[in-house]
Amino acid sequence: MTHSHAVLIVGGGLVGASLAIALDRAGIDTGLVEATPPDAMPPVFDERNLSFAEATVNALTALGVLQKLRMPPGPIRRIHVSRRGDFGRLRLDAADYGRDQFGQVVVARDFGQALEARLGELAHLTRYRPARFVDLEAESDGLRTVRVATGDGELRIGAALVVAADGTGSTVRAALGIDTIEHDYRQDLFVARLRAARAPDGGAFERLTDDGPTALLPRGDRHYGLVHGVDRDAADAVAALEDAAFLARVQSVFGWRAGRFEAVGPRSRYPLRRVVAEHTTAARAALVGNAAQTLHPIGAQGFNLGLRDALTLAELAADGGDPGAPALLAAWATRRREDRTRTLAFSDGLARLTANPSPLLRPLRSAGLLALDGDRGLQALLAGGAMGYRGDVPALCRGASA
């Protein structure tokens, strides 16, 4: 063994980097294993548009990350949800809840650059990059030993707690022997920047169809972030469309609520799968982010949930003592259970219900949308979830200062 840390994070993406920053705030000696070299960004920091719930905005501001964004985020002040072929709609306005916004939209590339700038300021972080996880050894003398491959050979790194933040196909999760429950939604998601005749004014739209959601998120650069779901069987044909034909398709699905669509940027494509780990802890190990659960993007819950997982873990570790102790990991799993269970159920249930083409469901969905649009109590529950307040929320998410 050549190195040892209190916490070793495998994966330097959205959640892994955020966790490293939160741990440094508590003065915890942390190692971060990253696949990309110092002069490159992880692939996850691309043109995707991230919808940050209010709780996420609170936390990332307290951690000094959002202040480093090069482009101003786009505020989400209103939310409009409808389904093609169904009656009714749901409208939420942040002003009705005494708030200026429900959250913010940030481009993943810009967020990655802000995280990188903040990581460079940390005093208690050692970065291993480029490095690739090889294997995990059994616990011994209060440590788990991780083997990583680097350009200079293999390292053995010991840690009281190993955190898997290495994504949907987590190799750390596999090495721990944790099984997953998986579901393929048979949909592909196209993501791009879109310009409409009317610039965004704080409105976020989600248009649900048999083939998946189409959403417009208000960015801070006078463009929308487009998310367009299509049936897997049609995805190759959609990918081959010229920009004008692609815009016409999206306009036909979405309608004219945001005006005429005028231009679209480069498109990225992602298959939609639900991958949920059966357990989020093992001996001196924890899973966070997509390694713990990869959700359908409907409702924009994935990163927000993963960040709350990470911040709760950092909060417990900050109390001192052994960060990988069984009692601490049990307490973490207990604190996260309600939020994780409710968010997983909401995301999956909504994805399956809204994509079901059965004509028998249409009147039920329409009645549900009409009921939600007229019931302030039900709307308040949805708004609270959309802002990231489910279950036992970390203090930083509630607005505690750093």
MIFI-859901 format. One record per residue (C-alpha): residue number from 0; x, y, z. Coordinates in nm, 3 decimals, decimal comma, m for minus. Layout:
BEGIN
num; u; v; w
NUM; X; Y; Z
...
//
This chain:
BEGIN
num; u; v; w
0; 0,000; 0,000; 0,000
1; 0,141; 0,337; m0,101
2; m0,142; 0,571; 0,007
3; m0,416; 0,586; 0,267
4; m0,715; 0,816; 0,320
5; m1,015; 0,846; 0,546
6; m1,241; 0,838; 0,238
7; m1,163; 0,725; m0,117
8; m1,411; 0,823; m0,390
9; m1,400; 0,628; m0,715
10; m1,544; 0,848; m0,989
11; m1,496; 1,220; m1,044
12; m1,822; 1,303; m1,218
13; m2,116; 1,512; m1,097
14; m2,175; 1,344; m0,762
15; m1,821; 1,223; m0,688
16; m1,669; 1,569; m0,731
17; m1,947; 1,729; m0,525
18; m1,888; 1,478; m0,245
19; m1,514; 1,555; m0,244
20; m1,591; 1,924; m0,197
21; m1,834; 1,854; 0,088
22; m1,581; 1,628; 0,264
23; m1,306; 1,888; 0,231
24; m1,533; 2,140; 0,405
25; m1,525; 1,906; 0,706
26; m1,145; 1,869; 0,689
27; m1,165; 1,499; 0,596
28; m0,863; 1,350; 0,417
29; m1,004; 1,233; 0,083
30; m0,875; 1,060; m0,229
31; m1,049; 1,091; m0,566
32; m0,990; 0,833; m0,841
33; m1,065; 0,986; m1,182
34; m1,052; 0,820; m1,523
35; m0,974; 1,138; m1,715
36; m0,636; 1,315; m1,720
37; m0,587; 1,666; m1,574
38; m0,630; 1,837; m1,911
39; m0,964; 1,671; m1,995
40; m1,320; 1,668; m1,866
41; m1,520; 1,353; m1,788
42; m1,764; 1,264; m2,070
43; m2,060; 1,332; m1,840
44; m1,980; 1,703; m1,859
45; m2,131; 1,752; m2,202
46; m2,417; 1,956; m2,351
47; m2,681; 1,802; m2,126
48; m2,897; 2,043; m1,935
49; m2,911; 1,980; m1,562
50; m3,218; 2,087; m1,370
51; m3,109; 2,175; m1,016
52; m3,382; 2,167; m0,752
53; m3,388; 2,448; m0,497
54; m3,230; 2,216; m0,239
55; m2,945; 2,146; m0,481
56; m2,896; 2,516; m0,553
57; m2,877; 2,584; m0,179
58; m2,613; 2,317; m0,125
59; m2,393; 2,394; m0,426
60; m2,400; 2,763; m0,341
61; m2,295; 2,691; 0,018
62; m2,010; 2,475; m0,115
63; m1,885; 2,757; m0,339
64; m1,952; 2,581; m0,670
65; m2,230; 2,778; m0,839
66; m2,037; 3,103; m0,787
67; m1,780; 2,967; m1,033
68; m2,022; 2,913; m1,322
69; m1,909; 3,100; m1,633
70; m2,262; 3,129; m1,770
71; m2,553; 3,242; m1,552
72; m2,800; 2,962; m1,477
73; m3,155; 2,980; m1,603
74; m3,419; 3,019; m1,330
75; m3,721; 2,786; m1,330
76; m4,010; 3,004; m1,213
77; m4,301; 2,814; m1,364
78; m4,361; 2,451; m1,457
79; m4,615; 2,338; m1,717
80; m4,691; 1,967; m1,764
81; m4,927; 1,815; m2,021
82; m4,970; 1,491; m2,214
83; m5,031; 1,458; m2,585
84; m5,378; 1,313; m2,648
85; m5,501; 1,374; m2,291
86; m5,706; 1,658; m2,150
87; m5,586; 1,869; m1,862
88; m5,255; 2,018; m1,761
89; m5,059; 2,093; m1,446
90; m4,925; 2,442; m1,381
91; m4,699; 2,536; m1,091
92; m4,576; 2,888; m1,015
93; m4,296; 2,946; m0,763
94; m4,456; 3,275; m0,658
95; m4,751; 3,078; m0,517
96; m4,509; 2,927; m0,265
97; m4,335; 3,250; m0,170
98; m4,031; 3,176; m0,387
99; m3,866; 3,341; m0,681
100; m3,786; 3,005; m0,845
101; m3,819; 2,629; m0,808
102; m3,459; 2,575; m0,914
103; m3,211; 2,648; m1,191
104; m3,093; 2,503; m1,523
105; m2,718; 2,460; m1,570
106; m2,533; 2,314; m1,870
107; m2,336; 2,006; m1,763
108; m2,017; 2,131; m1,932
109; m2,034; 2,460; m1,744
110; m2,105; 2,279; m1,418
111; m1,804; 2,053; m1,477
112; m1,578; 2,352; m1,522
113; m1,711; 2,507; m1,199
114; m1,651; 2,183; m1,010
115; m1,298; 2,161; m1,150
116; m1,222; 2,516; m1,039
117; m1,352; 2,442; m0,690
118; m1,163; 2,109; m0,665
119; m0,842; 2,296; m0,738
120; m0,888; 2,497; m0,419
121; m0,930; 2,203; m0,179
122; m0,673; 2,148; 0,096
123; m0,759; 1,792; 0,199
124; m0,795; 1,622; m0,142
125; m0,553; 1,395; m0,331
126; m0,646; 1,332; m0,694
127; m0,543; 1,015; m0,878
128; m0,579; 1,082; m1,251
129; m0,587; 0,928; m1,490
130; m0,652; 0,614; m1,289
131; m0,878; 0,315; m1,338
132; m1,036; 0,102; m1,068
133; m0,905; m0,257; m1,083
134; m1,029; m0,438; m0,774
135; m1,127; m0,409; m0,411
136; m0,980; m0,617; m0,131
137; m1,159; m0,739; 0,181
138; m1,164; m0,526; 0,494
139; m0,856; m0,557; 0,711
140; m0,762; m0,358; 1,020
141; m1,038; m0,105; 0,963
142; m0,949; m0,036; 0,598
143; m1,060; m0,141; 0,249
144; m0,777; m0,152; m0,003
145; m0,849; m0,042; m0,358
146; m0,625; m0,134; m0,648
147; m0,607; 0,123; m0,928
148; m0,415; 0,125; m1,253
149; m0,224; 0,438; m1,350
150; 0,021; 0,526; m1,623
151; 0,302; 0,454; m1,378
152; 0,171; 0,115; m1,270
153; m0,071; m0,015; m1,011
154; m0,140; 0,154; m0,678
155; m0,292; 0,007; m0,364
156; m0,488; 0,272; m0,175
157; m0,635; 0,212; 0,168
158; m0,943; 0,389; 0,302
159; m1,172; 0,368; 0,601
160; m1,458; 0,426; 0,357
161; m1,471; 0,359; m0,017
162; m1,743; 0,546; m0,208
163; m1,857; 0,421; m0,548
164; m1,946; 0,721; m0,762
165; m1,848; 0,557; m1,090
166; m2,179; 0,564; m1,273
167; m2,449; 0,329; m1,399
168; m2,209; 0,051; m1,494
169; m2,020; 0,080; m1,165
170; m1,724; m0,156; m1,148
171; m1,693; m0,090; m0,775
172; m2,053; m0,203; m0,724
173; m1,978; m0,520; m0,919
174; m1,663; m0,584; m0,713
175; m1,871; m0,551; m0,396
176; m2,110; m0,816; m0,528
177; m2,414; m0,588; m0,511
178; m2,685; m0,688; m0,758
179; m2,910; m0,447; m0,947
180; m3,272; m0,440; m1,056
181; m3,291; m0,316; m1,414
182; m3,561; m0,204; m1,656
183; m3,514; m0,094; m2,016
184; m3,775; 0,170; m2,106
185; m3,714; 0,107; m2,477
186; m3,672; 0,480; m2,530
187; m3,379; 0,693; m2,641
188; m3,331; 1,052; m2,533
189; m3,203; 1,327; m2,762
190; m3,053; 1,629; m2,588
191; m2,963; 1,960; m2,752
192; m2,970; 2,338; m2,725
193; m3,274; 2,490; m2,895
194; m3,356; 2,846; m2,995
195; m3,719; 2,956; m3,013
196; m3,873; 3,276; m3,148
197; m3,945; 3,377; m2,789
198; m3,656; 3,365; m2,542
199; m3,714; 3,173; m2,217
200; m3,878; 3,373; m1,939
201; m3,852; 3,122; m1,656
202; m4,103; 2,870; m1,786
203; m4,014; 2,498; m1,797
204; m4,232; 2,268; m2,004
205; m4,275; 1,891; m2,002
206; m4,484; 1,735; m2,277
207; m4,550; 1,365; m2,220
208; m4,618; 1,119; m2,502
209; m4,640; 0,746; m2,572
210; m4,274; 0,757; m2,677
211; m4,139; 0,943; m2,374
212; m4,110; 1,304; m2,253
213; m4,023; 1,613; m2,451
214; m3,908; 1,894; m2,225
215; m3,788; 2,250; m2,268
216; m3,575; 2,388; m1,986
217; m3,496; 2,762; m1,964
218; m3,119; 2,809; m1,991
219; m2,934; 3,126; m1,898
220; m2,814; 3,200; m2,253
221; m3,157; 3,281; m2,405
222; m3,187; 2,926; m2,537
223; m3,383; 2,627; m2,418
224; m3,237; 2,295; m2,318
225; m3,426; 2,036; m2,521
226; m3,491; 1,682; m2,403
227; m3,675; 1,470; m2,663
228; m3,767; 1,107; m2,594
229; m3,839; 0,869; m2,880
230; m3,925; 0,503; m2,913
231; m3,612; 0,291; m2,947
232; m3,728; 0,148; m3,281
233; m3,750; 0,498; m3,428
234; m3,434; 0,637; m3,272
235; m3,196; 0,563; m3,562
236; m3,429; 0,738; m3,807
237; m3,462; 1,039; m3,577
238; m3,084; 1,056; m3,534
239; m3,045; 1,070; m3,913
240; m3,280; 1,368; m3,958
241; m3,141; 1,699; m4,078
242; m3,183; 1,985; m3,832
243; m3,490; 2,130; m4,005
244; m3,670; 1,797; m4,005
245; m3,573; 1,730; m3,645
246; m3,707; 2,071; m3,539
247; m4,031; 2,005; m3,726
248; m4,068; 1,674; m3,544
249; m4,012; 1,831; m3,203
250; m4,249; 2,119; m3,284
251; m4,519; 1,872; m3,385
252; m4,481; 1,678; m3,059
253; m4,444; 1,979; m2,832
254; m4,680; 2,234; m2,986
255; m4,650; 2,612; m2,985
256; m4,639; 2,708; m2,616
257; m4,286; 2,842; m2,654
258; m4,337; 2,983; m3,003
259; m4,174; 2,871; m3,326
260; m3,857; 2,664; m3,297
261; m3,587; 2,826; m3,507
262; m3,258; 2,641; m3,458
263; m3,109; 2,341; m3,280
264; m2,751; 2,266; m3,181
265; m2,562; 1,934; m3,195
266; m2,766; 1,643; m3,059
267; m2,654; 1,381; m2,809
268; m2,835; 1,049; m2,768
269; m2,877; 0,833; m2,459
270; m3,065; 0,506; m2,401
271; m3,308; 0,518; m2,108
272; m3,264; 0,243; m1,849
273; m3,350; 0,218; m1,484
274; m3,069; 0,055; m1,284
275; m3,119; 0,035; m0,907
276; m2,872; m0,126; m0,666
277; m3,037; m0,370; m0,424
278; m2,817; m0,232; m0,144
279; m2,631; 0,097; m0,112
280; m2,381; m0,016; 0,154
281; m2,130; m0,296; 0,212
282; m1,838; m0,340; 0,452
283; m1,667; 0,001; 0,455
284; m1,830; 0,097; 0,125
285; m2,120; 0,309; 0,002
286; m2,281; 0,370; m0,337
287; m2,389; 0,720; m0,446
288; m2,523; 0,880; m0,763
289; m2,584; 0,662; m1,067
290; m2,387; 0,379; m0,907
291; m2,669; 0,356; m0,653
292; m2,960; 0,438; m0,884
293; m3,000; 0,551; m1,243
294; m3,347; 0,696; m1,298
295; m3,563; 0,783; m1,594
296; m3,506; 1,159; m1,650
297; m3,875; 1,245; m1,625
298; m3,914; 1,503; m1,351
299; m3,535; 1,565; m1,349
300; m3,472; 1,375; m1,024
301; m3,148; 1,181; m1,084
302; m2,860; 1,416; m0,999
303; m3,060; 1,590; m0,729
304; m3,121; 1,257; m0,553
305; m2,758; 1,149; m0,589
306; m2,633; 1,478; m0,447
307; m2,856; 1,440; m0,141
308; m2,711; 1,090; m0,092
309; m2,358; 1,232; m0,104
310; m2,425; 1,532; 0,120
311; m2,592; 1,319; 0,386
312; m2,288; 1,092; 0,389
313; m2,054; 1,392; 0,423
314; m2,271; 1,534; 0,700
315; m2,248; 1,215; 0,904
316; m1,874; 1,180; 0,841
317; m1,821; 1,538; 0,955
318; m1,935; 1,446; 1,306
319; m1,596; 1,278; 1,356
320; m1,499; 0,920; 1,424
321; m1,465; 0,639; 1,172
322; m1,636; 0,733; 0,839
323; m1,669; 0,367; 0,741
324; m1,801; 0,233; 1,071
325; m2,101; m0,001; 1,036
326; m2,310; 0,222; 1,263
327; m2,245; 0,529; 1,046
328; m2,331; 0,345; 0,723
329; m2,648; 0,203; 0,881
330; m2,750; 0,553; 0,994
331; m2,683; 0,688; 0,644
332; m2,895; 0,418; 0,480
333; m3,177; 0,485; 0,726
334; m3,170; 0,861; 0,667
335; m3,175; 0,815; 0,291
336; m3,442; 0,545; 0,274
337; m3,754; 0,761; 0,253
338; m3,616; 1,006; m0,004
339; m3,471; 0,728; m0,218
340; m3,784; 0,510; m0,205
341; m4,025; 0,794; m0,280
342; m3,814; 0,942; m0,559
343; m3,761; 0,605; m0,728
344; m4,133; 0,529; m0,710
345; m4,228; 0,873; m0,843
346; m3,984; 0,864; m1,137
347; m4,057; 0,508; m1,249
348; m4,431; 0,526; m1,190
349; m4,466; 0,850; m1,384
350; m4,251; 0,721; m1,672
351; m4,455; 0,403; m1,710
352; m4,796; 0,561; m1,661
353; m4,746; 0,851; m1,900
354; m4,593; 0,636; m2,176
355; m4,868; 0,372; m2,166
356; m5,070; 0,409; m2,490
357; m5,377; 0,223; m2,361
358; m5,694; 0,425; m2,442
359; m5,839; 0,306; m2,111
360; m5,579; 0,514; m1,924
361; m5,644; 0,839; m2,108
362; m5,954; 0,947; m1,915
363; m5,786; 0,852; m1,587
364; m5,473; 1,054; m1,670
365; m5,684; 1,347; m1,785
366; m5,887; 1,338; m1,465
367; m5,565; 1,324; m1,264
368; m5,416; 1,627; m1,439
369; m5,738; 1,823; m1,395
370; m5,752; 1,731; m1,027
371; m5,389; 1,828; m0,968
372; m5,432; 2,159; m1,147
373; m5,716; 2,250; m0,912
374; m5,588; 2,116; m0,580
375; m5,341; 2,344; m0,405
376; m5,263; 2,083; m0,139
377; m5,158; 1,820; m0,396
378; m4,967; 2,084; m0,589
379; m4,776; 2,178; m0,274
380; m4,666; 1,815; m0,229
381; m4,545; 1,801; m0,589
382; m4,371; 2,137; m0,560
383; m4,191; 2,028; m0,243
384; m4,064; 1,715; m0,418
385; m3,962; 1,914; m0,725
386; m3,759; 2,147; m0,503
387; m3,578; 1,851; m0,345
388; m3,749; 1,833; m0,008
389; m3,835; 1,468; 0,050
390; m3,759; 1,284; 0,370
391; m3,455; 1,370; 0,584
392; m3,282; 1,642; 0,380
393; m2,914; 1,734; 0,442
394; m2,858; 2,063; 0,624
395; m2,682; 2,226; 0,326
396; m2,987; 2,155; 0,110
397; m3,205; 2,334; 0,363
398; m2,993; 2,646; 0,330
399; m2,742; 2,601; 0,612
400; m2,431; 2,809; 0,553
401; m2,093; 2,654; 0,481
//
